[in-house]
Amino acid sequence: MSVPSGLQREVLALYRRALRMVRTKPPHTQDKFSLFVRYMFHVQASAVSPRKVSAIEHLLRRTRRQIELYENPSIRDCHISQDMRDW
């Protein structure tokens, strides 16, 4: 197995941060937050080519800001769309 690049490490670190954020939410909403995180990372990963570094960096910045927003303790729930449920 090859060593992950710096960009791959950033993506994995952000994903781990998002999963840690899920554990800080109330137990009855953790499943929704977990589905939300997994779905958003899956959709964004499939939407961009691995060779488009600038697009990946943009998604990293946007996702980082979004996770910072959801890390706020006053946010206790999130909306799960039908697409996310069907996925």
PDB file with one MODEL, atoms N, CA, C and O in Angstrom:
MODEL        1
ATOM      1  N   MET A   1       0.843  -1.175   0.000  1.00  0.00           N
ATOM      2  CA  MET A   1       0.000   0.000   0.000  1.00  0.00           C
ATOM      3  C   MET A   1       0.891   1.242   0.000  1.00  0.00           C
ATOM      4  O   MET A   1       1.897   1.300   0.708  1.00  0.00           O
ATOM      5  N   SER A   2       0.516   2.208  -0.784  1.00  0.00           N
ATOM      6  CA  SER A   2       1.333   3.415  -0.901  1.00  0.00           C
ATOM      7  C   SER A   2       1.048   4.377   0.251  1.00  0.00           C
ATOM      8  O   SER A   2       0.022   4.293   0.927  1.00  0.00           O
ATOM      9  N   VAL A   3       1.980   5.279   0.445  1.00  0.00           N
ATOM     10  CA  VAL A   3       1.851   6.293   1.490  1.00  0.00           C
ATOM     11  C   VAL A   3       0.897   7.376   0.992  1.00  0.00           C
ATOM     12  O   VAL A   3       1.050   7.853  -0.133  1.00  0.00           O
ATOM     13  N   PRO A   4      -0.087   7.777   1.808  1.00  0.00           N
ATOM     14  CA  PRO A   4      -1.027   8.813   1.353  1.00  0.00           C
ATOM     15  C   PRO A   4      -0.341  10.158   1.157  1.00  0.00           C
ATOM     16  O   PRO A   4       0.587  10.514   1.883  1.00  0.00           O
ATOM     17  N   SER A   5      -0.819  10.892   0.163  1.00  0.00           N
ATOM     18  CA  SER A   5      -0.273  12.229  -0.089  1.00  0.00           C
ATOM     19  C   SER A   5      -0.758  13.191   0.987  1.00  0.00           C
ATOM     20  O   SER A   5      -1.606  12.844   1.809  1.00  0.00           O
ATOM     21  N   GLY A   6      -0.216  14.393   0.973  1.00  0.00           N
ATOM     22  CA  GLY A   6      -0.617  15.399   1.940  1.00  0.00           C
ATOM     23  C   GLY A   6      -2.092  15.737   1.843  1.00  0.00           C
ATOM     24  O   GLY A   6      -2.761  15.931   2.858  1.00  0.00           O
ATOM     25  N   LEU A   7      -2.598  15.808   0.620  1.00  0.00           N
ATOM     26  CA  LEU A   7      -4.004  16.117   0.401  1.00  0.00           C
ATOM     27  C   LEU A   7      -4.889  14.980   0.919  1.00  0.00           C
ATOM     28  O   LEU A   7      -5.933  15.228   1.522  1.00  0.00           O
ATOM     29  N   GLN A   8      -4.470  13.743   0.684  1.00  0.00           N
ATOM     30  CA  GLN A   8      -5.238  12.598   1.185  1.00  0.00           C
ATOM     31  C   GLN A   8      -5.261  12.599   2.707  1.00  0.00           C
ATOM     32  O   GLN A   8      -6.288  12.296   3.314  1.00  0.00           O
ATOM     33  N   ARG A   9      -4.139  12.937   3.323  1.00  0.00           N
ATOM     34  CA  ARG A   9      -4.100  12.999   4.787  1.00  0.00           C
ATOM     35  C   ARG A   9      -5.030  14.090   5.315  1.00  0.00           C
ATOM     36  O   ARG A   9      -5.685  13.905   6.341  1.00  0.00           O
ATOM     37  N   GLU A  10      -5.091  15.231   4.614  1.00  0.00           N
ATOM     38  CA  GLU A  10      -5.994  16.306   5.032  1.00  0.00           C
ATOM     39  C   GLU A  10      -7.452  15.864   4.971  1.00  0.00           C
ATOM     40  O   GLU A  10      -8.237  16.145   5.877  1.00  0.00           O
ATOM     41  N   VAL A  11      -7.801  15.168   3.890  1.00  0.00           N
ATOM     42  CA  VAL A  11      -9.177  14.689   3.729  1.00  0.00           C
ATOM     43  C   VAL A  11      -9.516  13.690   4.837  1.00  0.00           C
ATOM     44  O   VAL A  11     -10.588  13.768   5.437  1.00  0.00           O
ATOM     45  N   LEU A  12      -8.614  12.763   5.105  1.00  0.00           N
ATOM     46  CA  LEU A  12      -8.861  11.771   6.153  1.00  0.00           C
ATOM     47  C   LEU A  12      -8.949  12.429   7.530  1.00  0.00           C
ATOM     48  O   LEU A  12      -9.784  12.042   8.348  1.00  0.00           O
ATOM     49  N   ALA A  13      -8.104  13.408   7.790  1.00  0.00           N
ATOM     50  CA  ALA A  13      -8.149  14.109   9.070  1.00  0.00           C
ATOM     51  C   ALA A  13      -9.478  14.854   9.224  1.00  0.00           C
ATOM     52  O   ALA A  13     -10.057  14.876  10.310  1.00  0.00           O
ATOM     53  N   LEU A  14      -9.956  15.458   8.145  1.00  0.00           N
ATOM     54  CA  LEU A  14     -11.234  16.164   8.194  1.00  0.00           C
ATOM     55  C   LEU A  14     -12.384  15.191   8.413  1.00  0.00           C
ATOM     56  O   LEU A  14     -13.320  15.495   9.152  1.00  0.00           O
ATOM     57  N   TYR A  15     -12.324  14.027   7.779  1.00  0.00           N
ATOM     58  CA  TYR A  15     -13.362  13.002   7.951  1.00  0.00           C
ATOM     59  C   TYR A  15     -13.374  12.514   9.405  1.00  0.00           C
ATOM     60  O   TYR A  15     -14.441  12.363  10.000  1.00  0.00           O
ATOM     61  N   ARG A  16     -12.194  12.268   9.974  1.00  0.00           N
ATOM     62  CA  ARG A  16     -12.119  11.845  11.374  1.00  0.00           C
ATOM     63  C   ARG A  16     -12.667  12.938  12.299  1.00  0.00           C
ATOM     64  O   ARG A  16     -13.358  12.646  13.275  1.00  0.00           O
ATOM     65  N   ARG A  17     -12.354  14.178  11.986  1.00  0.00           N
ATOM     66  CA  ARG A  17     -12.874  15.297  12.785  1.00  0.00           C
ATOM     67  C   ARG A  17     -14.399  15.332  12.728  1.00  0.00           C
ATOM     68  O   ARG A  17     -15.061  15.564  13.740  1.00  0.00           O
ATOM     69  N   ALA A  18     -14.948  15.101  11.542  1.00  0.00           N
ATOM     70  CA  ALA A  18     -16.408  15.087  11.389  1.00  0.00           C
ATOM     71  C   ALA A  18     -17.024  13.941  12.189  1.00  0.00           C
ATOM     72  O   ALA A  18     -18.065  14.114  12.823  1.00  0.00           O
ATOM     73  N   LEU A  19     -16.388  12.779  12.162  1.00  0.00           N
ATOM     74  CA  LEU A  19     -16.915  11.647  12.922  1.00  0.00           C
ATOM     75  C   LEU A  19     -16.815  11.892  14.428  1.00  0.00           C
ATOM     76  O   LEU A  19     -17.688  11.460  15.181  1.00  0.00           O
ATOM     77  N   ARG A  20     -15.769  12.576  14.874  1.00  0.00           N
ATOM     78  CA  ARG A  20     -15.668  12.939  16.290  1.00  0.00           C
ATOM     79  C   ARG A  20     -16.749  13.943  16.668  1.00  0.00           C
ATOM     80  O   ARG A  20     -17.283  13.897  17.776  1.00  0.00           O
ATOM     81  N   MET A  21     -17.074  14.853  15.746  1.00  0.00           N
ATOM     82  CA  MET A  21     -18.129  15.825  15.984  1.00  0.00           C
ATOM     83  C   MET A  21     -19.462  15.103  16.187  1.00  0.00           C
ATOM     84  O   MET A  21     -20.270  15.523  17.016  1.00  0.00           O
ATOM     85  N   VAL A  22     -19.697  14.038  15.450  1.00  0.00           N
ATOM     86  CA  VAL A  22     -20.941  13.280  15.572  1.00  0.00           C
ATOM     87  C   VAL A  22     -21.106  12.759  16.998  1.00  0.00           C
ATOM     88  O   VAL A  22     -22.213  12.763  17.537  1.00  0.00           O
ATOM     89  N   ARG A  23     -20.016  12.313  17.607  1.00  0.00           N
ATOM     90  CA  ARG A  23     -20.087  11.750  18.958  1.00  0.00           C
ATOM     91  C   ARG A  23     -20.425  12.802  20.015  1.00  0.00           C
ATOM     92  O   ARG A  23     -20.798  12.448  21.134  1.00  0.00           O
ATOM     93  N   THR A  24     -20.301  14.089  19.680  1.00  0.00           N
ATOM     94  CA  THR A  24     -20.623  15.141  20.642  1.00  0.00           C
ATOM     95  C   THR A  24     -22.103  15.511  20.612  1.00  0.00           C
ATOM     96  O   THR A  24     -22.563  16.282  21.455  1.00  0.00           O
ATOM     97  N   LYS A  25     -22.842  14.980  19.666  1.00  0.00           N
ATOM     98  CA  LYS A  25     -24.257  15.322  19.512  1.00  0.00           C
ATOM     99  C   LYS A  25     -25.118  14.410  20.387  1.00  0.00           C
ATOM    100  O   LYS A  25     -24.656  13.352  20.814  1.00  0.00           O
ATOM    101  N   PRO A  26     -26.369  14.809  20.660  1.00  0.00           N
ATOM    102  CA  PRO A  26     -27.248  13.972  21.483  1.00  0.00           C
ATOM    103  C   PRO A  26     -27.405  12.571  20.871  1.00  0.00           C
ATOM    104  O   PRO A  26     -27.444  12.432  19.649  1.00  0.00           O
ATOM    105  N   PRO A  27     -27.495  11.546  21.708  1.00  0.00           N
ATOM    106  CA  PRO A  27     -27.546  10.157  21.199  1.00  0.00           C
ATOM    107  C   PRO A  27     -28.652   9.888  20.180  1.00  0.00           C
ATOM    108  O   PRO A  27     -28.457   9.101  19.254  1.00  0.00           O
ATOM    109  N   HIS A  28     -29.799  10.525  20.338  1.00  0.00           N
ATOM    110  CA  HIS A  28     -30.897  10.248  19.412  1.00  0.00           C
ATOM    111  C   HIS A  28     -30.698  10.899  18.041  1.00  0.00           C
ATOM    112  O   HIS A  28     -31.431  10.575  17.107  1.00  0.00           O
ATOM    113  N   THR A  29     -29.732  11.802  17.896  1.00  0.00           N
ATOM    114  CA  THR A  29     -29.473  12.420  16.595  1.00  0.00           C
ATOM    115  C   THR A  29     -28.142  11.988  15.981  1.00  0.00           C
ATOM    116  O   THR A  29     -27.832  12.386  14.858  1.00  0.00           O
ATOM    117  N   GLN A  30     -27.360  11.193  16.682  1.00  0.00           N
ATOM    118  CA  GLN A  30     -26.051  10.789  16.171  1.00  0.00           C
ATOM    119  C   GLN A  30     -26.157  10.002  14.867  1.00  0.00           C
ATOM    120  O   GLN A  30     -25.312  10.152  13.985  1.00  0.00           O
ATOM    121  N   ASP A  31     -27.187   9.166  14.740  1.00  0.00           N
ATOM    122  CA  ASP A  31     -27.357   8.418  13.491  1.00  0.00           C
ATOM    123  C   ASP A  31     -27.581   9.355  12.312  1.00  0.00           C
ATOM    124  O   ASP A  31     -27.050   9.126  11.226  1.00  0.00           O
ATOM    125  N   LYS A  32     -28.362  10.403  12.519  1.00  0.00           N
ATOM    126  CA  LYS A  32     -28.617  11.365  11.451  1.00  0.00           C
ATOM    127  C   LYS A  32     -27.344  12.111  11.070  1.00  0.00           C
ATOM    128  O   LYS A  32     -27.052  12.283   9.886  1.00  0.00           O
ATOM    129  N   PHE A  33     -26.587  12.555  12.071  1.00  0.00           N
ATOM    130  CA  PHE A  33     -25.337  13.262  11.783  1.00  0.00           C
ATOM    131  C   PHE A  33     -24.338  12.336  11.080  1.00  0.00           C
ATOM    132  O   PHE A  33     -23.634  12.760  10.163  1.00  0.00           O
ATOM    133  N   SER A  34     -24.280  11.090  11.507  1.00  0.00           N
ATOM    134  CA  SER A  34     -23.366  10.126  10.886  1.00  0.00           C
ATOM    135  C   SER A  34     -23.720   9.910   9.415  1.00  0.00           C
ATOM    136  O   SER A  34     -22.842   9.912   8.552  1.00  0.00           O
ATOM    137  N   LEU A  35     -24.995   9.727   9.139  1.00  0.00           N
ATOM    138  CA  LEU A  35     -25.440   9.563   7.754  1.00  0.00           C
ATOM    139  C   LEU A  35     -25.125  10.815   6.940  1.00  0.00           C
ATOM    140  O   LEU A  35     -24.673  10.723   5.799  1.00  0.00           O
ATOM    141  N   PHE A  36     -25.363  11.972   7.528  1.00  0.00           N
ATOM    142  CA  PHE A  36     -25.087  13.232   6.852  1.00  0.00           C
ATOM    143  C   PHE A  36     -23.614  13.340   6.476  1.00  0.00           C
ATOM    144  O   PHE A  36     -23.290  13.694   5.342  1.00  0.00           O
ATOM    145  N   VAL A  37     -22.716  13.038   7.417  1.00  0.00           N
ATOM    146  CA  VAL A  37     -21.274  13.132   7.175  1.00  0.00           C
ATOM    147  C   VAL A  37     -20.850  12.140   6.090  1.00  0.00           C
ATOM    148  O   VAL A  37     -20.151  12.510   5.146  1.00  0.00           O
ATOM    149  N   ARG A  38     -21.271  10.887   6.224  1.00  0.00           N
ATOM    150  CA  ARG A  38     -20.867   9.874   5.250  1.00  0.00           C
ATOM    151  C   ARG A  38     -21.385  10.213   3.856  1.00  0.00           C
ATOM    152  O   ARG A  38     -20.661  10.070   2.871  1.00  0.00           O
ATOM    153  N   TYR A  39     -22.628  10.659   3.771  1.00  0.00           N
ATOM    154  CA  TYR A  39     -23.223  10.999   2.474  1.00  0.00           C
ATOM    155  C   TYR A  39     -22.509  12.187   1.835  1.00  0.00           C
ATOM    156  O   TYR A  39     -22.194  12.154   0.645  1.00  0.00           O
ATOM    157  N   MET A  40     -22.251  13.237   2.618  1.00  0.00           N
ATOM    158  CA  MET A  40     -21.610  14.424   2.055  1.00  0.00           C
ATOM    159  C   MET A  40     -20.191  14.118   1.560  1.00  0.00           C
ATOM    160  O   MET A  40     -19.794  14.594   0.497  1.00  0.00           O
ATOM    161  N   PHE A  41     -19.435  13.336   2.314  1.00  0.00           N
ATOM    162  CA  PHE A  41     -18.093  12.985   1.851  1.00  0.00           C
ATOM    163  C   PHE A  41     -18.176  12.105   0.600  1.00  0.00           C
ATOM    164  O   PHE A  41     -17.362  12.251  -0.312  1.00  0.00           O
ATOM    165  N   HIS A  42     -19.139  11.207   0.551  1.00  0.00           N
ATOM    166  CA  HIS A  42     -19.278  10.336  -0.623  1.00  0.00           C
ATOM    167  C   HIS A  42     -19.650  11.149  -1.863  1.00  0.00           C
ATOM    168  O   HIS A  42     -19.059  10.970  -2.928  1.00  0.00           O
ATOM    169  N   VAL A  43     -20.615  12.026  -1.723  1.00  0.00           N
ATOM    170  CA  VAL A  43     -21.071  12.841  -2.860  1.00  0.00           C
ATOM    171  C   VAL A  43     -19.950  13.749  -3.359  1.00  0.00           C
ATOM    172  O   VAL A  43     -19.728  13.868  -4.564  1.00  0.00           O
ATOM    173  N   GLN A  44     -19.248  14.385  -2.427  1.00  0.00           N
ATOM    174  CA  GLN A  44     -18.173  15.287  -2.841  1.00  0.00           C
ATOM    175  C   GLN A  44     -17.009  14.524  -3.458  1.00  0.00           C
ATOM    176  O   GLN A  44     -16.382  15.013  -4.398  1.00  0.00           O
ATOM    177  N   ALA A  45     -16.712  13.337  -2.947  1.00  0.00           N
ATOM    178  CA  ALA A  45     -15.612  12.553  -3.510  1.00  0.00           C
ATOM    179  C   ALA A  45     -15.934  12.089  -4.922  1.00  0.00           C
ATOM    180  O   ALA A  45     -15.048  12.042  -5.776  1.00  0.00           O
ATOM    181  N   SER A  46     -17.192  11.748  -5.176  1.00  0.00           N
ATOM    182  CA  SER A  46     -17.547  11.264  -6.509  1.00  0.00           C
ATOM    183  C   SER A  46     -17.772  12.411  -7.496  1.00  0.00           C
ATOM    184  O   SER A  46     -17.863  12.182  -8.702  1.00  0.00           O
ATOM    185  N   ALA A  47     -17.863  13.640  -6.990  1.00  0.00           N
ATOM    186  CA  ALA A  47     -18.141  14.783  -7.860  1.00  0.00           C
ATOM    187  C   ALA A  47     -16.888  15.401  -8.469  1.00  0.00           C
ATOM    188  O   ALA A  47     -16.984  16.212  -9.390  1.00  0.00           O
ATOM    189  N   VAL A  48     -15.715  15.026  -7.964  1.00  0.00           N
ATOM    190  CA  VAL A  48     -14.492  15.688  -8.426  1.00  0.00           C
ATOM    191  C   VAL A  48     -13.437  14.629  -8.761  1.00  0.00           C
ATOM    192  O   VAL A  48     -13.333  13.600  -8.094  1.00  0.00           O
ATOM    193  N   SER A  49     -12.678  14.904  -9.786  1.00  0.00           N
ATOM    194  CA  SER A  49     -11.600  14.005 -10.182  1.00  0.00           C
ATOM    195  C   SER A  49     -10.437  14.103  -9.194  1.00  0.00           C
ATOM    196  O   SER A  49     -10.133  15.193  -8.710  1.00  0.00           O
ATOM    197  N   PRO A  50      -9.790  12.991  -8.890  1.00  0.00           N
ATOM    198  CA  PRO A  50      -8.644  13.030  -7.981  1.00  0.00           C
ATOM    199  C   PRO A  50      -7.491  13.892  -8.497  1.00  0.00           C
ATOM    200  O   PRO A  50      -6.614  14.275  -7.723  1.00  0.00           O
ATOM    201  N   ARG A  51      -7.484  14.195  -9.772  1.00  0.00           N
ATOM    202  CA  ARG A  51      -6.406  14.998 -10.356  1.00  0.00           C
ATOM    203  C   ARG A  51      -6.649  16.506 -10.234  1.00  0.00           C
ATOM    204  O   ARG A  51      -5.737  17.298 -10.469  1.00  0.00           O
ATOM    205  N   LYS A  52      -7.850  16.901  -9.874  1.00  0.00           N
ATOM    206  CA  LYS A  52      -8.179  18.330  -9.762  1.00  0.00           C
ATOM    207  C   LYS A  52      -7.909  18.810  -8.339  1.00  0.00           C
ATOM    208  O   LYS A  52      -8.806  18.882  -7.500  1.00  0.00           O
ATOM    209  N   VAL A  53      -6.659  19.129  -8.105  1.00  0.00           N
ATOM    210  CA  VAL A  53      -6.197  19.493  -6.767  1.00  0.00           C
ATOM    211  C   VAL A  53      -6.882  20.764  -6.275  1.00  0.00           C
ATOM    212  O   VAL A  53      -7.272  20.838  -5.110  1.00  0.00           O
ATOM    213  N   SER A  54      -7.034  21.752  -7.131  1.00  0.00           N
ATOM    214  CA  SER A  54      -7.648  23.012  -6.696  1.00  0.00           C
ATOM    215  C   SER A  54      -9.106  22.795  -6.295  1.00  0.00           C
ATOM    216  O   SER A  54      -9.580  23.422  -5.347  1.00  0.00           O
ATOM    217  N   ALA A  55      -9.820  21.925  -6.993  1.00  0.00           N
ATOM    218  CA  ALA A  55     -11.210  21.633  -6.637  1.00  0.00           C
ATOM    219  C   ALA A  55     -11.282  20.894  -5.304  1.00  0.00           C
ATOM    220  O   ALA A  55     -12.173  21.154  -4.496  1.00  0.00           O
ATOM    221  N   ILE A  56     -10.357  19.985  -5.076  1.00  0.00           N
ATOM    222  CA  ILE A  56     -10.315  19.250  -3.809  1.00  0.00           C
ATOM    223  C   ILE A  56      -9.993  20.204  -2.665  1.00  0.00           C
ATOM    224  O   ILE A  56     -10.597  20.119  -1.596  1.00  0.00           O
ATOM    225  N   GLU A  57      -9.048  21.107  -2.884  1.00  0.00           N
ATOM    226  CA  GLU A  57      -8.711  22.087  -1.846  1.00  0.00           C
ATOM    227  C   GLU A  57      -9.904  22.984  -1.522  1.00  0.00           C
ATOM    228  O   GLU A  57     -10.134  23.323  -0.361  1.00  0.00           O
ATOM    229  N   HIS A  58     -10.658  23.364  -2.546  1.00  0.00           N
ATOM    230  CA  HIS A  58     -11.856  24.175  -2.338  1.00  0.00           C
ATOM    231  C   HIS A  58     -12.874  23.403  -1.499  1.00  0.00           C
ATOM    232  O   HIS A  58     -13.448  23.950  -0.558  1.00  0.00           O
ATOM    233  N   LEU A  59     -13.101  22.124  -1.843  1.00  0.00           N
ATOM    234  CA  LEU A  59     -14.041  21.303  -1.084  1.00  0.00           C
ATOM    235  C   LEU A  59     -13.572  21.115   0.359  1.00  0.00           C
ATOM    236  O   LEU A  59     -14.387  21.089   1.281  1.00  0.00           O
ATOM    237  N   LEU A  60     -12.270  20.986   0.550  1.00  0.00           N
ATOM    238  CA  LEU A  60     -11.723  20.872   1.905  1.00  0.00           C
ATOM    239  C   LEU A  60     -12.040  22.122   2.726  1.00  0.00           C
ATOM    240  O   LEU A  60     -12.488  22.021   3.868  1.00  0.00           O
ATOM    241  N   ARG A  61     -11.808  23.294   2.146  1.00  0.00           N
ATOM    242  CA  ARG A  61     -12.086  24.544   2.862  1.00  0.00           C
ATOM    243  C   ARG A  61     -13.575  24.668   3.186  1.00  0.00           C
ATOM    244  O   ARG A  61     -13.948  25.024   4.303  1.00  0.00           O
ATOM    245  N   ARG A  62     -14.410  24.372   2.206  1.00  0.00           N
ATOM    246  CA  ARG A  62     -15.857  24.475   2.405  1.00  0.00           C
ATOM    247  C   ARG A  62     -16.344  23.488   3.462  1.00  0.00           C
ATOM    248  O   ARG A  62     -17.155  23.839   4.319  1.00  0.00           O
ATOM    249  N   THR A  63     -15.850  22.263   3.395  1.00  0.00           N
ATOM    250  CA  THR A  63     -16.261  21.244   4.357  1.00  0.00           C
ATOM    251  C   THR A  63     -15.746  21.570   5.749  1.00  0.00           C
ATOM    252  O   THR A  63     -16.440  21.334   6.738  1.00  0.00           O
ATOM    253  N   ARG A  64     -14.544  22.106   5.835  1.00  0.00           N
ATOM    254  CA  ARG A  64     -13.984  22.493   7.135  1.00  0.00           C
ATOM    255  C   ARG A  64     -14.866  23.557   7.800  1.00  0.00           C
ATOM    256  O   ARG A  64     -15.144  23.480   8.996  1.00  0.00           O
ATOM    257  N   ARG A  65     -15.298  24.542   7.021  1.00  0.00           N
ATOM    258  CA  ARG A  65     -16.181  25.580   7.568  1.00  0.00           C
ATOM    259  C   ARG A  65     -17.525  24.980   8.006  1.00  0.00           C
ATOM    260  O   ARG A  65     -18.080  25.363   9.036  1.00  0.00           O
ATOM    261  N   GLN A  66     -18.032  24.044   7.216  1.00  0.00           N
ATOM    262  CA  GLN A  66     -19.301  23.413   7.542  1.00  0.00           C
ATOM    263  C   GLN A  66     -19.186  22.598   8.839  1.00  0.00           C
ATOM    264  O   GLN A  66     -20.090  22.633   9.673  1.00  0.00           O
ATOM    265  N   ILE A  67     -18.097  21.877   9.005  1.00  0.00           N
ATOM    266  CA  ILE A  67     -17.901  21.089  10.218  1.00  0.00           C
ATOM    267  C   ILE A  67     -17.747  22.008  11.425  1.00  0.00           C
ATOM    268  O   ILE A  67     -18.272  21.714  12.500  1.00  0.00           O
ATOM    269  N   GLU A  68     -17.027  23.124  11.253  1.00  0.00           N
ATOM    270  CA  GLU A  68     -16.903  24.079  12.348  1.00  0.00           C
ATOM    271  C   GLU A  68     -18.273  24.584  12.779  1.00  0.00           C
ATOM    272  O   GLU A  68     -18.517  24.781  13.969  1.00  0.00           O
ATOM    273  N   LEU A  69     -19.160  24.792  11.825  1.00  0.00           N
ATOM    274  CA  LEU A  69     -20.510  25.228  12.140  1.00  0.00           C
ATOM    275  C   LEU A  69     -21.251  24.150  12.932  1.00  0.00           C
ATOM    276  O   LEU A  69     -21.899  24.448  13.935  1.00  0.00           O
ATOM    277  N   TYR A  70     -21.154  22.905  12.484  1.00  0.00           N
ATOM    278  CA  TYR A  70     -21.864  21.809  13.151  1.00  0.00           C
ATOM    279  C   TYR A  70     -21.231  21.432  14.489  1.00  0.00           C
ATOM    280  O   TYR A  70     -21.884  20.788  15.311  1.00  0.00           O
ATOM    281  N   GLU A  71     -19.995  21.810  14.725  1.00  0.00           N
ATOM    282  CA  GLU A  71     -19.358  21.530  16.018  1.00  0.00           C
ATOM    283  C   GLU A  71     -19.929  22.399  17.135  1.00  0.00           C
ATOM    284  O   GLU A  71     -19.722  22.108  18.313  1.00  0.00           O
ATOM    285  N   ASN A  72     -20.631  23.440  16.781  1.00  0.00           N
ATOM    286  CA  ASN A  72     -21.241  24.323  17.770  1.00  0.00           C
ATOM    287  C   ASN A  72     -22.206  23.508  18.639  1.00  0.00           C
ATOM    288  O   ASN A  72     -23.088  22.834  18.107  1.00  0.00           O
ATOM    289  N   PRO A  73     -22.051  23.559  19.969  1.00  0.00           N
ATOM    290  CA  PRO A  73     -22.915  22.758  20.848  1.00  0.00           C
ATOM    291  C   PRO A  73     -24.399  23.107  20.749  1.00  0.00           C
ATOM    292  O   PRO A  73     -25.247  22.282  21.088  1.00  0.00           O
ATOM    293  N   SER A  74     -24.723  24.308  20.293  1.00  0.00           N
ATOM    294  CA  SER A  74     -26.139  24.683  20.188  1.00  0.00           C
ATOM    295  C   SER A  74     -26.832  23.983  19.017  1.00  0.00           C
ATOM    296  O   SER A  74     -28.061  23.953  18.964  1.00  0.00           O
ATOM    297  N   ILE A  75     -26.071  23.426  18.088  1.00  0.00           N
ATOM    298  CA  ILE A  75     -26.664  22.675  16.975  1.00  0.00           C
ATOM    299  C   ILE A  75     -26.823  21.239  17.439  1.00  0.00           C
ATOM    300  O   ILE A  75     -25.842  20.535  17.682  1.00  0.00           O
ATOM    301  N   ARG A  76     -28.082  20.812  17.559  1.00  0.00           N
ATOM    302  CA  ARG A  76     -28.373  19.504  18.124  1.00  0.00           C
ATOM    303  C   ARG A  76     -28.982  18.535  17.131  1.00  0.00           C
ATOM    304  O   ARG A  76     -29.102  17.346  17.425  1.00  0.00           O
ATOM    305  N   ASP A  77     -29.364  19.016  15.970  1.00  0.00           N
ATOM    306  CA  ASP A  77     -30.021  18.144  14.993  1.00  0.00           C
ATOM    307  C   ASP A  77     -29.677  18.632  13.582  1.00  0.00           C
ATOM    308  O   ASP A  77     -29.258  19.774  13.396  1.00  0.00           O
ATOM    309  N   CYS A  78     -29.860  17.760  12.605  1.00  0.00           N
ATOM    310  CA  CYS A  78     -29.637  18.138  11.211  1.00  0.00           C
ATOM    311  C   CYS A  78     -30.738  17.528  10.350  1.00  0.00           C
ATOM    312  O   CYS A  78     -31.382  16.554  10.739  1.00  0.00           O
ATOM    313  N   HIS A  79     -30.936  18.105   9.200  1.00  0.00           N
ATOM    314  CA  HIS A  79     -31.956  17.628   8.271  1.00  0.00           C
ATOM    315  C   HIS A  79     -31.360  16.557   7.378  1.00  0.00           C
ATOM    316  O   HIS A  79     -30.267  16.729   6.838  1.00  0.00           O
ATOM    317  N   ILE A  80     -32.066  15.465   7.222  1.00  0.00           N
ATOM    318  CA  ILE A  80     -31.661  14.376   6.335  1.00  0.00           C
ATOM    319  C   ILE A  80     -32.652  14.333   5.184  1.00  0.00           C
ATOM    320  O   ILE A  80     -33.843  14.101   5.396  1.00  0.00           O
ATOM    321  N   SER A  81     -32.170  14.554   3.973  1.00  0.00           N
ATOM    322  CA  SER A  81     -33.054  14.550   2.806  1.00  0.00           C
ATOM    323  C   SER A  81     -33.425  13.121   2.415  1.00  0.00           C
ATOM    324  O   SER A  81     -32.832  12.157   2.900  1.00  0.00           O
ATOM    325  N   GLN A  82     -34.392  13.006   1.552  1.00  0.00           N
ATOM    326  CA  GLN A  82     -34.811  11.684   1.080  1.00  0.00           C
ATOM    327  C   GLN A  82     -33.691  11.006   0.291  1.00  0.00           C
ATOM    328  O   GLN A  82     -33.540   9.786   0.350  1.00  0.00           O
ATOM    329  N   ASP A  83     -32.902  11.798  -0.451  1.00  0.00           N
ATOM    330  CA  ASP A  83     -31.759  11.234  -1.181  1.00  0.00           C
ATOM    331  C   ASP A  83     -30.777  10.581  -0.226  1.00  0.00           C
ATOM    332  O   ASP A  83     -30.244   9.509  -0.511  1.00  0.00           O
ATOM    333  N   MET A  84     -30.539  11.225   0.902  1.00  0.00           N
ATOM    334  CA  MET A  84     -29.619  10.651   1.892  1.00  0.00           C
ATOM    335  C   MET A  84     -30.194   9.352   2.468  1.00  0.00           C
ATOM    336  O   MET A  84     -29.468   8.376   2.656  1.00  0.00           O
ATOM    337  N   ARG A  85     -31.490   9.348   2.743  1.00  0.00           N
ATOM    338  CA  ARG A  85     -32.110   8.128   3.286  1.00  0.00           C
ATOM    339  C   ARG A  85     -32.071   6.981   2.276  1.00  0.00           C
ATOM    340  O   ARG A  85     -31.856   5.827   2.647  1.00  0.00           O
ATOM    341  N   ASP A  86     -32.278   7.305   1.006  1.00  0.00           N
ATOM    342  CA  ASP A  86     -32.294   6.268  -0.036  1.00  0.00           C
ATOM    343  C   ASP A  86     -30.904   5.744  -0.360  1.00  0.00           C
ATOM    344  O   ASP A  86     -30.752   4.635  -0.873  1.00  0.00           O
ATOM    345  N   TRP A  87     -29.904   6.537  -0.061  1.00  0.00           N
ATOM    346  CA  TRP A  87     -28.527   6.166  -0.377  1.00  0.00           C
ATOM    347  C   TRP A  87     -28.141   5.002   0.472  1.00  0.00           C
ATOM    348  O   TRP A  87     -27.015   4.515   0.376  1.00  0.00           O
TER     349      TRP A  87
ENDMDL
END
